[in-house]
Amino acid sequence: MTEEEIYAFDRLGYLVLPGFLTGDQVGILGEAVDRLETHALEHVTLPPRKVSAWGSDYHVNEELGYHVKGERAEGKTLIIEDFWNADPAFDLLLDHEPTTRYIHGVVQGHATINNSEIRIRYKGNQSGTHQPTGPKYTYDYNADGIDCRMVRFVYFVHDVSEEQGAFCVVPSSHKSNLPSPYGNDPDLEPEMLSLEVKAGDAILFTERLRHGGVTNRSDQVRKTIHVGYGPYWLMSQNIATMDEPQHILDRTRERLSKAQNRLFEPWAKNQ
Ligand SMILES: O=C(O)CCC(=O)C(=O)O
């Protein structure tokens, strides 16, 4: 990370990274997201089910190894977790040099993946504003620099304007001491900023930042890939498998390189 990026991330709590993925990568990921959306919509209401620790009802897809909840309807969203198991096309995001460089800039020590979700947001949908608190989501700065616990990358496979349901943040709110008085509708919060992006851009943010997604008022279905990172001891932060080990199938592990596997292996920190 450059000195300017470190300064901006510390001050604002996020970075917009233009042109982070190549055109080829955007094409591969976009097609994989479309394939998985089709599969997930055909299965989302079927057994087997899992009710997560947070109370959400998921379909557990044993064929492709993902968890999915939601529906395709006005105002609704489809969330597909553990997508690594479903399609090797997503592997290009694992041990991806630019991603690794930024993660090492904001997470100290051995960092692993703790969250993987594809968000598909249909017309009228918004992602409620949230700003997690507690030891898993802290933002700190010490003698070694920025010291985040959970952070997230959002990768964009198509352009997203404010009208199209942009990811949004309250800049610098990761340093606030008080709970927000503004509720969870991102469209109504003063100082909420929509981050408009192009295909191939990425956003990196600390989970401690107040964030969400403004209402998608367009006919474009908004599709994004979200990957959470943090210190090795953080367990899964996917909603279906909250605080469990990462749900990575044996056949996925066999496909991945040693460096890619290490991203899912907290216990490998000293290897
Ligand atoms: O992209 C959005 O609509 C919201 C995403 C979000 O809240 C998250 O990744 O934590």
The ligand as an ORCA input file, in Angstrom:
! r2SCAN-3c Opt
* xyz 0 1
  O     -23.013     -4.241     -0.679
  C     -23.989     -4.095      0.050
  O     -25.123     -3.876     -0.376
  C     -23.785     -4.231      1.543
  C     -22.627     -5.104      1.856
  C     -22.330     -5.291      3.273
  O     -23.028     -4.833      4.137
  C     -21.128     -6.023      3.657
  O     -20.397     -6.521      2.782
  O     -20.866     -6.122      4.882
*
